[in-house]
Amino acid sequence: MLKLPALKIRHKILLFIIALLIFALITYSLLATRLFNADKTAYIYETNALLVETLAADLQTSMASTLKTMEQISNATSHKALSQEGRSDFIRTLFQSDPNLTEITIYQMNQPGRSLASSDPILHMYKLDYLKLYELDKDFFMRLRANRNIPLARLEKQNVVLEDATIQGGAPMIAVYLKTHSNSNESHVVVGNLRKDKIIGIFSRSDVYTSFLIDEFGEPLAQTSHGGDTLHLSQSKNFIKDILGSEFSKGAKEFVDEQGMSYIGAYNKFDLGKLSVFSYISKDKAFLAAKQLVEKTVLVGIMILLCSVIFSVLFSRRLTAALNRLYNATLKISRGEFDLKVDIKSRDEVGALSKAFDKMTEEIQRLLTETHEKAQIEKEIETAKTVQDNLFPHKTFLDEKFQLSGYYTPASTCGGDWWGYIPVGNKVVILIGDATGHGVPSALVTAAAQSCCTTLRQLGIQFNTFLLTPAQIMTSLNTAIYHAAKGSIKMTFFVSVVDLDTGMMHYSNASHEMPMVSKIGPDGKRTRKTMTVLTGRPDEALGDTPKTKYHQHEYQLAAGDVILWYTDGITEYRNQKTQQEWGESRLLRALIKCADGNVDDIKSHVISNAIEFGEQSAADDDMTLVVGKVSENVRFRPSV
């Protein structure tokens, strides 16, 4: 007698729903957080890099304008064409027009007996509007000049030097040192003090990122005025060192400060004054939204879980009522009560299960009939395989000038690959093709191709010569394949016609793999350098359209050349354990090792090498390989 299960189905459903919801919520949280973080990281890298690039461009434009003004003022001091009054007005206009300059001092170089900083300047101008913001007067500029140390050595190397000119109790400024040559061949050192608030104004485009302007030694010249993160340049000296030593002018990367805090930084270096713009944001701040997303997901998940439990408790009994009736019916059947009928009219799996009792005998009978029909079909397919095997050459082509041997194995009972050769007179035609897919439909297409080639062969035998070009052969094959499959199955194909007197090989390619040629080098050895692959633009596959135009190319064979035709089933043969394909590179190496043997040995070596690589794995596609070799002692007459 059947026993009632200890755990009822409705309880199992309840537990399953709860477990599924918990798993789904955890999976969603992990995936959403990972996806969000990945997207956020990419966004931060992109926006940070774009920010520093924009800041660098704006700074360079602003600095370049100021440097041009300083140079024009320097040239104007020695301009002989202007009167003293006109020169002064012109210089004053230039100075007042530049918003960055608050002071400019020009020194003449090479004054004997005096240092540059202690000598009298030939020009000194200043603006007081910036100093008034800090309740300073013009005496501040005198203190600034007294503390000035002009970096002449650096100016000799780079012409422009920028330094932080801020002194204690003074207005924040950046000093610009510029070396100029006037029109009268006088050398000047122009010292300009820039308003740092103008530079900081350029940096204030983003209140999310903290940005610095640093010089070639990593010293800060300006930084954003908002609070931002608490990172100082001294805490990121390793990252600053990486920036200054980098061969790249811009970049972005993560770094950790001395306190272990993680940041995402970006930099952009420009040639003017060897300055760099450095911008960063802490990862904690950047991924705050991800943390909030997880917290909200957990809260929403708990609410969904509670609602699901309540729903499952209320409706599980109703959902399992039909199963209880079916269970009671099975108990009666186990007691021998076969005169009952399970009257369940529900339109779900339970209703279908109740009908299955009545249809079981009918289904078994149907399965027996199908098994018989399947055996009949398999027998017919085996017959088709026997017929297809007769479509391939059964012996090696041996000629004193040229030899040919092929290999073919299908991926299923019937295959979609085919190869053959047609020896007529002083020529031999080599054909190889690969129909899409494999099985009976593809095998029928290969039969159509073989039939067309047989007709062409009979014409060649009848006239004792082969006058058709590879392009004409390909056109005939295309017509046969198209009418056989009506465009539903296509076939890649390669036709080669070798003239055994001249060694000239003409060929045409319908989207097939290009053959490889192994030649003997000047030292008598075969290497990768003596390997070549036939060239020429491939045409469309056979069977696509009856109006395709095919082209042909030529290649001059030489004594000892080994030609390898193959289908993609060879190179795509896969080791099912490692999921690696054999590939063209391994095919090439295998050919080099054995190319000095005869065609049968070459064929056997290449195939055994491929099978050894695949560890006897079943092939996913048909495998076809054709090896041709020119005799090493042959002498071809020149082709006309």
C-alpha positions as CSV (number, residue, x, y, z in Angstrom):
1,M,0.0,0.0,0.0
2,L,1.3,3.4,-0.9
3,K,2.2,5.7,2.0
4,L,1.4,9.3,2.2
5,P,4.7,11.3,1.7
6,A,6.1,13.0,4.8
7,L,6.4,16.3,3.0
8,K,3.4,17.3,1.0
9,I,3.7,18.9,-2.4
10,R,2.2,22.2,-1.3
11,H,4.9,22.4,1.4
12,K,7.5,21.6,-1.2
13,I,6.1,24.3,-3.5
14,L,6.2,26.8,-0.6
15,L,9.8,26.0,0.2
16,F,10.8,26.0,-3.5
17,I,9.3,29.5,-4.0
18,I,11.0,30.8,-0.9
19,A,14.4,29.3,-1.9
20,L,14.0,30.5,-5.5
21,L,13.2,34.0,-4.5
22,I,16.1,34.2,-2.1
23,F,18.4,32.8,-4.8
24,A,17.0,35.2,-7.4
25,L,17.4,38.2,-5.1
26,I,21.0,37.3,-4.2
27,T,21.9,36.7,-7.8
28,Y,20.2,39.9,-8.9
29,S,22.0,41.9,-6.2
30,L,25.4,40.4,-7.2
31,L,24.9,40.8,-10.9
32,A,23.4,44.3,-10.6
33,T,26.1,45.5,-8.4
34,R,28.8,44.0,-10.6
35,L,27.2,45.4,-13.7
36,F,26.7,48.8,-12.1
37,N,30.2,48.9,-10.8
38,A,31.7,47.9,-14.2
39,D,29.6,50.6,-16.0
40,K,30.3,53.1,-13.3
41,T,34.1,52.4,-13.5
42,A,34.0,52.9,-17.3
43,Y,32.0,56.1,-16.9
44,I,34.4,57.5,-14.3
45,Y,37.5,56.6,-16.4
46,E,35.9,58.2,-19.4
47,T,34.6,61.4,-17.8
48,N,37.8,61.8,-15.7
49,A,40.0,61.4,-18.8
50,L,37.7,63.8,-20.7
51,L,37.8,66.3,-17.9
52,V,41.6,66.5,-17.6
53,E,41.9,66.6,-21.4
54,T,39.5,69.6,-21.5
55,L,41.2,71.3,-18.6
56,A,44.6,70.8,-20.2
57,A,43.3,72.2,-23.5
58,D,41.8,75.3,-21.8
59,L,44.8,75.9,-19.7
60,Q,47.1,75.6,-22.7
61,T,45.0,78.0,-24.6
62,S,44.9,80.5,-21.8
63,M,48.6,80.1,-21.0
64,A,49.5,80.4,-24.7
65,S,47.5,83.7,-25.0
66,T,49.3,85.1,-21.9
67,L,52.7,84.0,-23.1
68,K,52.0,85.7,-26.5
69,T,51.1,88.9,-24.7
70,M,54.3,88.8,-22.6
71,E,56.3,88.2,-25.7
72,Q,54.6,91.1,-27.5
73,I,55.3,93.4,-24.6
74,S,58.9,92.3,-24.5
75,N,59.3,93.1,-28.2
76,A,57.6,96.4,-27.8
77,T,60.1,97.6,-25.2
78,S,62.8,97.8,-27.9
79,H,60.6,98.7,-30.9
80,K,62.3,101.6,-32.6
81,A,59.5,102.5,-34.9
82,L,57.3,103.8,-32.1
83,S,57.8,106.9,-30.0
84,Q,58.3,106.6,-26.3
85,E,54.8,107.6,-25.6
86,G,53.3,105.4,-28.3
87,R,55.3,102.5,-27.1
88,S,54.1,103.0,-23.5
89,D,50.5,103.2,-24.6
90,F,50.8,100.1,-26.7
91,I,52.5,98.1,-23.8
92,R,49.9,99.3,-21.3
93,T,47.0,98.3,-23.7
94,L,48.5,94.8,-24.1
95,F,49.0,94.4,-20.3
96,Q,45.5,95.6,-19.4
97,S,43.9,93.3,-22.1
98,D,45.2,90.1,-20.5
99,P,43.0,88.9,-17.7
100,N,45.6,86.5,-16.2
101,L,48.5,89.0,-15.8
102,T,48.5,91.0,-12.6
103,E,52.2,92.0,-12.8
104,I,54.9,91.9,-15.5
105,T,58.7,92.6,-15.1
106,I,61.2,92.5,-17.9
107,Y,64.9,92.1,-17.3
108,Q,67.7,92.6,-19.9
109,M,70.1,89.6,-19.9
110,N,73.9,89.8,-19.8
111,Q,74.2,93.0,-17.7
112,P,77.8,93.0,-16.6
113,G,78.6,92.9,-12.9
114,R,75.1,92.3,-11.7
115,S,72.8,89.3,-11.2
116,L,69.6,89.3,-13.1
117,A,67.3,89.4,-10.1
118,S,69.1,92.3,-8.5
119,S,69.4,94.4,-11.7
120,D,66.9,97.1,-12.5
121,P,64.2,95.9,-14.8
122,I,63.6,97.7,-18.1
123,L,59.8,97.4,-17.5
124,H,57.7,96.9,-14.5
125,M,53.9,97.1,-14.6
126,Y,51.2,95.8,-12.3
127,K,47.4,95.8,-11.6
128,L,46.0,96.5,-8.1
129,D,42.5,95.2,-8.6
130,Y,43.6,91.6,-7.7
131,L,45.6,92.8,-4.6
132,K,42.6,94.7,-3.3
133,L,40.8,91.3,-2.8
134,Y,43.5,90.5,-0.2
135,E,43.8,94.0,1.2
136,L,47.3,94.5,-0.3
137,D,48.9,97.4,-2.0
138,K,51.7,97.8,-4.5
139,D,54.4,97.2,-1.8
140,F,53.4,93.5,-2.1
141,F,55.0,93.4,-5.5
142,M,58.2,94.9,-4.1
143,R,58.3,92.0,-1.5
144,L,57.6,89.6,-4.3
145,R,60.5,90.9,-6.4
146,A,62.8,90.7,-3.3
147,N,62.0,87.0,-2.9
148,R,62.3,86.2,-6.6
149,N,64.9,83.6,-7.8
150,I,64.9,83.5,-11.6
151,P,65.5,79.9,-12.8
152,L,68.0,80.8,-15.5
153,A,69.3,77.3,-15.9
154,R,65.9,75.9,-16.6
155,L,65.1,78.8,-19.0
156,E,68.1,77.9,-21.0
157,K,66.6,74.4,-21.6
158,Q,62.9,75.1,-22.1
159,N,62.3,78.9,-22.6
160,V,59.2,78.8,-20.4
161,V,59.1,78.0,-16.7
162,L,56.1,78.2,-14.3
163,E,56.4,78.2,-10.5
164,D,54.2,78.9,-7.5
165,A,54.8,82.5,-6.5
166,T,52.5,82.5,-3.5
167,I,54.2,83.9,-0.4
168,Q,53.0,84.0,3.2
169,G,50.4,86.7,3.7
170,G,50.2,87.4,0.0
171,A,47.8,86.9,-2.9
172,P,47.9,83.4,-4.6
173,M,49.9,83.7,-7.8
174,I,51.7,81.7,-10.4
175,A,55.0,83.0,-11.7
176,V,55.8,82.6,-15.5
177,Y,59.3,83.0,-16.6
178,L,59.8,83.6,-20.4
179,K,63.0,84.0,-22.3
180,T,62.6,86.2,-25.4
181,H,64.7,87.8,-28.1
182,S,63.6,91.2,-29.3
183,N,63.8,92.6,-32.8
184,S,67.0,94.5,-31.9
185,N,68.7,91.2,-30.9
186,E,68.3,91.9,-27.2
187,S,67.7,89.0,-24.9
188,H,65.1,89.5,-22.2
189,V,63.7,87.5,-19.3
190,V,60.0,88.3,-18.9
191,V,58.5,87.5,-15.5
192,G,54.8,87.5,-15.3
193,N,52.7,86.9,-12.2
194,L,49.3,85.3,-13.0
195,R,46.2,85.5,-10.9
196,K,45.7,82.0,-9.5
197,D,42.0,82.5,-9.2
198,K,41.7,82.7,-13.0
199,I,43.5,79.3,-13.2
200,I,41.4,77.9,-10.4
201,G,38.3,79.1,-12.3
202,I,39.1,76.8,-15.2
203,F,39.4,73.9,-12.7
204,S,35.9,74.7,-11.2
205,R,33.9,72.9,-14.0
206,S,33.3,69.9,-11.8
207,D,32.5,69.7,-8.2
208,V,32.8,65.9,-8.2
209,Y,36.5,65.6,-9.2
210,T,39.4,67.2,-7.4
211,S,41.9,68.6,-9.9
212,F,45.6,69.8,-9.6
213,L,47.9,71.6,-11.9
214,I,51.4,70.3,-11.2
215,D,54.8,71.3,-12.6
216,E,57.6,69.0,-14.0
217,F,58.7,68.2,-10.4
218,G,55.3,67.2,-9.2
219,E,54.8,70.4,-7.2
220,P,51.2,71.8,-7.2
221,L,50.6,75.2,-8.9
222,A,46.8,75.2,-8.5
223,Q,44.0,73.0,-7.4
224,T,40.2,73.1,-7.2
225,S,38.8,75.3,-4.5
226,H,35.8,73.1,-3.5
227,G,36.1,70.6,-0.6
228,G,36.2,67.4,-2.6
229,D,38.2,64.5,-1.1
230,T,40.9,65.0,1.5
231,L,43.7,63.6,-0.6
232,H,46.9,65.6,-0.8
233,L,49.6,65.3,-3.4
234,S,52.1,64.2,-0.7
235,Q,49.9,61.2,-0.1
236,S,49.9,60.2,-3.8
237,K,53.6,60.8,-4.5
238,N,53.9,57.3,-6.1
239,F,51.1,58.1,-8.5
240,I,52.6,61.5,-9.3
241,K,55.9,59.8,-9.9
242,D,54.3,57.4,-12.4
243,I,52.6,60.4,-14.2
244,L,55.9,62.3,-14.5
245,G,57.8,59.2,-15.6
246,S,55.2,57.9,-18.0
247,E,56.0,57.9,-21.7
248,F,52.3,58.6,-22.5
249,S,51.0,62.2,-22.5
250,K,47.7,61.1,-21.0
251,G,46.1,58.2,-19.2
252,A,44.0,57.0,-16.3
253,K,44.5,54.4,-13.6
254,E,43.6,53.4,-10.0
255,F,46.0,54.1,-7.2
256,V,46.1,53.8,-3.4
257,D,47.4,56.6,-1.1
258,E,49.5,56.1,2.0
259,Q,46.5,55.6,4.2
260,G,45.2,52.7,2.0
261,M,42.4,54.7,0.4
262,S,41.6,53.8,-3.2
263,Y,41.2,56.5,-5.9
264,I,40.7,56.7,-9.7
265,G,42.9,59.3,-11.2
266,A,43.5,60.7,-14.7
267,Y,46.3,62.9,-16.1
268,N,47.1,64.9,-19.1
269,K,50.6,66.4,-19.8
270,F,51.3,69.2,-22.2
271,D,54.5,70.7,-23.5
272,L,53.9,74.3,-22.4
273,G,56.1,74.6,-19.3
274,K,56.1,70.8,-18.9
275,L,52.8,71.0,-16.9
276,S,50.4,68.2,-16.1
277,V,46.7,68.3,-15.1
278,F,45.8,65.6,-12.5
279,S,42.3,64.8,-11.5
280,Y,40.9,62.1,-9.2
281,I,37.9,60.9,-7.2
282,S,37.8,58.4,-4.3
283,K,36.3,55.0,-5.1
284,D,34.1,55.2,-1.9
285,K,32.6,58.4,-3.2
286,A,32.3,57.1,-6.8
287,F,30.5,53.9,-5.8
288,L,28.3,55.3,-3.1
289,A,25.3,54.8,-5.4
290,A,26.2,51.1,-5.8
291,K,26.1,50.6,-2.0
292,Q,22.8,52.3,-1.8
293,L,21.5,50.1,-4.6
294,V,22.4,47.0,-2.6
295,E,20.7,48.3,0.5
296,K,17.5,49.1,-1.3
297,T,17.6,45.8,-3.1
298,V,17.8,43.9,0.2
299,L,14.8,45.9,1.6
300,V,12.7,45.4,-1.5
301,G,13.7,41.7,-1.5
302,I,12.5,41.2,2.0
303,M,9.1,42.8,1.2
304,I,8.8,40.6,-1.9
305,L,9.7,37.5,0.1
306,L,7.1,38.2,2.8
307,C,4.4,38.8,0.2
308,S,5.3,35.6,-1.6
309,V,5.1,33.5,1.6
310,I,1.6,34.8,2.3
311,F,0.5,34.2,-1.3
312,S,1.9,30.6,-1.3
313,V,0.2,29.8,2.0
314,L,-3.2,31.0,0.7
315,F,-3.1,29.4,-2.7
316,S,-1.0,26.3,-2.4
317,R,-3.9,24.2,-1.2
318,R,-6.0,25.2,-4.3
319,L,-3.0,24.6,-6.6
320,T,-2.4,21.0,-5.3
321,A,-6.1,19.9,-5.0
322,A,-6.0,18.2,-8.4
323,L,-2.8,16.4,-7.5
324,N,-4.4,15.1,-4.3
325,R,-7.3,13.6,-6.4
326,L,-4.8,12.0,-8.8
327,Y,-2.9,10.6,-5.8
328,N,-6.1,9.1,-4.4
329,A,-6.8,7.6,-7.8
330,T,-3.4,5.9,-7.9
331,L,-4.1,4.4,-4.4
332,K,-7.3,2.8,-5.8
333,I,-5.4,1.4,-8.8
334,S,-2.8,-0.1,-6.5
335,R,-5.6,-1.9,-4.8
336,G,-6.9,-3.3,-8.2
337,E,-9.7,-0.9,-8.8
338,F,-9.3,-0.4,-12.5
339,D,-12.9,0.6,-13.3
340,L,-12.4,4.2,-12.3
341,K,-11.7,7.2,-14.4
342,V,-9.8,10.2,-13.3
343,D,-12.1,13.0,-14.0
344,I,-9.8,16.0,-14.0
345,K,-10.7,18.7,-16.5
346,S,-8.0,21.2,-15.6
347,R,-6.1,22.7,-18.5
348,D,-2.6,22.2,-17.0
349,E,0.0,19.5,-16.5
350,V,-2.2,17.6,-14.0
351,G,-5.1,17.4,-16.5
352,A,-2.6,16.2,-19.2
353,L,-1.3,13.6,-16.8
354,S,-4.8,12.2,-16.2
355,K,-5.4,11.7,-19.9
356,A,-2.0,10.0,-20.3
357,F,-3.4,6.9,-18.4
358,D,-5.8,6.3,-21.2
359,K,-3.4,7.0,-24.0
360,M,-0.4,4.9,-22.7
361,T,-1.1,1.8,-24.8
362,E,-1.8,3.8,-27.9
363,E,1.5,5.7,-27.4
364,I,3.5,2.5,-27.0
365,Q,2.1,1.2,-30.2
366,R,3.0,4.4,-32.0
367,L,6.6,4.3,-30.7
368,L,7.0,0.7,-32.0
369,T,5.8,1.8,-35.4
370,E,8.2,4.8,-35.4
371,T,11.1,2.5,-34.4
372,H,10.5,0.3,-37.4
373,E,10.3,3.3,-39.7
374,K,13.5,4.7,-38.3
375,A,15.4,1.4,-38.9
376,Q,14.2,1.5,-42.5
377,I,15.4,5.0,-42.9
378,E,18.8,4.2,-41.5
379,K,19.1,1.3,-43.9
380,E,18.4,3.6,-46.8
381,I,20.9,6.1,-45.6
382,E,23.5,3.4,-45.4
383,T,22.7,2.6,-49.0
384,A,23.2,6.3,-49.9
385,K,26.6,6.2,-48.2
386,T,27.7,3.2,-50.3
387,V,26.6,5.1,-53.4
388,Q,28.4,8.3,-52.3
389,D,31.6,6.4,-51.6
390,N,31.8,5.4,-55.2
391,L,31.8,9.1,-56.2
392,F,35.4,9.6,-54.9
393,P,38.6,8.5,-56.6
394,H,39.7,5.1,-55.3
395,K,43.4,5.2,-56.4
396,T,46.3,7.6,-56.3
397,F,47.1,9.5,-59.5
398,L,50.7,8.7,-60.5
399,D,52.5,10.4,-63.3
400,E,56.2,10.8,-63.9
401,K,55.8,14.5,-63.5
402,F,53.0,14.9,-61.0
403,Q,51.3,12.7,-58.4
404,L,48.0,13.1,-56.5
405,S,46.4,11.4,-53.5
406,G,43.3,12.3,-51.4
407,Y,41.6,11.6,-48.1
408,Y,37.9,12.0,-47.2
409,T,35.9,11.1,-44.1
410,P,32.3,12.3,-43.4
411,A,31.1,13.7,-40.1
412,S,27.9,11.7,-40.4
413,T,26.8,8.7,-42.5
414,C,26.7,10.9,-45.6
415,G,28.9,13.9,-46.1
416,G,28.9,17.2,-48.0
417,D,32.6,17.2,-49.1
418,W,33.8,16.0,-52.5
419,W,37.0,15.8,-54.4
420,G,38.1,14.3,-57.7
421,Y,40.5,14.6,-60.5
422,I,40.3,14.5,-64.3
423,P,43.4,13.5,-66.3
424,V,43.1,14.3,-70.0
425,G,46.1,14.5,-72.3
426,N,48.8,16.7,-70.9
427,K,46.6,18.2,-68.2
428,V,45.1,17.1,-64.9
429,V,42.1,18.9,-63.3
430,I,41.9,18.8,-59.5
431,L,38.5,19.6,-58.0
432,I,37.5,20.0,-54.3
433,G,34.3,21.3,-52.8
434,D,32.4,21.6,-49.5
435,A,28.6,21.9,-49.4
436,T,27.0,23.7,-46.5
437,G,26.2,21.2,-43.7
438,H,26.5,17.5,-44.0
439,G,24.0,14.6,-44.3
440,V,21.8,13.4,-47.1
441,P,20.9,16.8,-48.6
442,S,24.5,17.9,-48.9
443,A,25.4,14.4,-50.3
444,L,22.9,14.9,-53.1
445,V,24.5,18.2,-54.0
446,T,28.0,16.6,-54.1
447,A,26.5,14.0,-56.4
448,A,25.3,16.7,-58.8
449,A,28.8,18.2,-58.7
450,Q,30.4,14.8,-59.5
451,S,27.9,14.2,-62.3
452,C,28.8,17.5,-63.9
453,C,32.5,16.8,-63.6
454,T,32.0,13.3,-65.1
455,T,30.3,14.9,-68.1
456,L,33.2,17.3,-68.5
457,R,35.7,14.4,-68.2
458,Q,33.9,12.5,-71.0
459,L,34.1,15.5,-73.3
460,G,37.8,15.8,-72.6
461,I,38.4,12.1,-73.3
462,Q,36.3,12.4,-76.5
463,F,38.5,15.2,-77.9
464,N,41.7,14.0,-76.2
465,T,42.3,17.4,-74.7
466,F,40.8,19.6,-72.0
467,L,40.0,23.0,-73.4
468,L,37.8,24.4,-70.6
469,T,39.4,27.0,-68.3
470,P,38.9,26.8,-64.5
471,A,36.4,29.7,-64.7
472,Q,34.4,27.9,-67.4
473,I,34.4,24.7,-65.3
474,M,33.2,26.7,-62.3
475,T,30.4,28.3,-64.3
476,S,29.2,24.8,-65.4
477,L,29.4,23.5,-61.8
478,N,27.5,26.6,-60.5
479,T,24.6,25.9,-63.0
480,A,24.4,22.3,-61.9
481,I,24.5,23.0,-58.2
482,Y,21.9,25.9,-58.5
483,H,19.4,23.8,-60.4
484,A,20.0,20.8,-58.1
485,A,19.3,22.7,-54.8
486,K,17.5,25.8,-56.1
487,G,19.7,28.0,-53.9
488,S,18.9,26.3,-50.6
489,I,22.3,24.6,-50.4
490,K,25.5,26.3,-51.5
491,M,28.9,24.8,-52.1
492,T,32.4,26.3,-51.9
493,F,34.6,24.9,-54.6
494,F,38.2,25.2,-55.9
495,V,39.2,24.1,-59.5
496,S,42.8,23.7,-60.5
497,V,44.1,22.8,-64.0
498,V,47.7,21.7,-64.1
499,D,49.6,21.7,-67.4
500,L,52.1,18.8,-67.0
501,D,54.3,20.2,-69.8
502,T,54.8,23.7,-68.5
503,G,53.9,23.3,-64.8
504,M,51.5,26.2,-65.1
505,M,48.5,25.8,-62.8
506,H,45.4,27.8,-63.5
507,Y,42.8,28.0,-60.8
508,S,39.4,29.5,-59.9
509,N,38.0,29.9,-56.3
510,A,34.4,29.9,-55.3
511,S,34.8,31.0,-51.6
512,H,36.9,28.0,-50.8
513,E,40.1,27.7,-48.6
514,M,43.2,28.7,-50.6
515,P,45.6,25.8,-51.1
516,M,49.1,25.8,-49.6
517,V,52.3,25.3,-51.6
518,S,55.5,24.0,-50.0
519,K,58.6,24.8,-52.1
520,I,62.2,23.6,-51.8
521,G,64.5,26.5,-50.6
522,P,67.9,27.4,-52.1
523,D,69.5,25.3,-49.4
524,G,67.4,22.3,-50.3
525,K,65.3,22.5,-47.2
526,R,61.6,23.3,-46.7
527,T,60.8,26.0,-44.1
528,R,58.0,28.4,-43.3
529,K,59.7,31.0,-45.5
530,T,59.4,28.6,-48.5
531,M,55.7,28.1,-47.8
532,T,53.1,30.1,-49.7
533,V,49.4,30.3,-50.0
534,L,47.7,30.9,-53.4
535,T,46.3,34.3,-53.9
536,G,43.4,35.8,-55.8
537,R,40.0,37.3,-54.8
538,P,37.5,34.5,-54.2
539,D,34.2,34.6,-56.0
540,E,30.8,33.6,-54.7
541,A,30.0,30.1,-53.6
542,L,28.3,27.7,-56.1
543,G,24.5,27.6,-56.1
544,D,23.9,31.1,-54.9
545,T,22.8,32.6,-58.2
546,P,23.0,31.2,-61.7
547,K,24.5,34.4,-63.1
548,T,27.7,34.5,-61.0
549,K,30.8,35.4,-63.0
550,Y,34.0,33.5,-62.0
551,H,37.6,34.6,-62.5
552,Q,40.8,32.6,-62.8
553,H,44.4,33.0,-61.7
554,E,47.6,31.2,-62.4
555,Y,50.6,29.9,-60.4
556,Q,53.9,28.5,-61.8
557,L,54.8,25.2,-60.2
558,A,58.4,24.1,-59.8
559,A,60.2,20.8,-59.3
560,G,59.5,19.4,-55.8
561,D,56.5,21.6,-55.1
562,V,53.9,20.1,-52.8
563,I,50.3,21.5,-53.1
564,L,47.7,20.9,-50.4
565,W,44.0,21.3,-51.1
566,Y,41.7,20.9,-48.1
567,T,38.3,21.8,-46.7
568,D,37.6,23.7,-43.5
569,G,36.8,20.5,-41.7
570,I,40.6,19.8,-41.5
571,T,41.6,23.1,-39.9
572,E,38.4,23.3,-37.7
573,Y,38.9,19.8,-36.4
574,R,38.4,20.2,-32.6
575,N,39.8,18.5,-29.6
576,Q,36.6,17.9,-27.6
577,K,38.5,18.0,-24.3
578,T,40.4,21.2,-24.8
579,Q,38.0,22.8,-27.3
580,Q,41.0,23.9,-29.4
581,E,40.9,23.7,-33.2
582,W,43.8,22.2,-35.1
583,G,44.1,25.3,-37.2
584,E,46.1,26.4,-40.3
585,S,49.3,26.9,-38.3
586,R,49.5,23.2,-37.2
587,L,48.5,22.1,-40.7
588,L,51.4,24.1,-42.1
589,R,53.9,22.7,-39.6
590,A,52.7,19.1,-40.3
591,L,53.1,19.7,-44.1
592,I,56.7,21.0,-43.7
593,K,57.8,18.0,-41.7
594,C,56.6,15.4,-44.3
595,A,56.7,17.3,-47.6
596,D,59.8,15.4,-48.8
597,G,57.9,12.1,-48.8
598,N,55.5,10.8,-51.5
599,V,51.9,11.9,-51.7
600,D,50.5,8.9,-49.8
601,D,53.0,9.4,-47.0
602,I,52.3,13.1,-46.8
603,K,48.6,12.5,-46.7
604,S,48.9,9.9,-44.0
605,H,51.3,12.0,-41.9
606,V,49.0,15.1,-42.0
607,I,45.8,13.1,-41.2
608,S,47.5,11.2,-38.4
609,N,48.9,14.4,-36.9
610,A,45.4,15.9,-36.9
611,I,43.8,12.9,-35.3
612,E,46.5,12.7,-32.7
613,F,45.9,16.4,-31.9
614,G,42.1,15.7,-31.5
615,E,42.7,12.6,-29.4
616,Q,40.3,10.6,-31.6
617,S,37.5,13.2,-31.1
618,A,34.5,12.9,-33.3
619,A,34.6,15.5,-36.2
620,D,32.0,18.2,-36.3
621,D,32.4,18.6,-40.1
622,D,33.5,16.5,-43.0
623,M,37.3,16.3,-43.5
624,T,38.8,16.3,-47.0
625,L,42.5,16.5,-47.9
626,V,44.2,16.3,-51.3
627,V,48.0,16.2,-51.7
628,G,49.7,16.9,-55.0
629,K,53.4,16.8,-55.7
630,V,55.6,17.8,-58.6
631,S,58.5,15.3,-59.2
632,E,61.8,16.7,-58.0
633,N,63.6,15.8,-61.2
634,V,61.0,17.3,-63.6
635,R,61.9,20.0,-66.1
636,F,59.0,22.0,-67.4
637,R,59.3,23.8,-70.7
638,P,58.5,27.6,-70.6
639,S,54.8,28.4,-70.9
640,V,53.8,30.6,-73.9
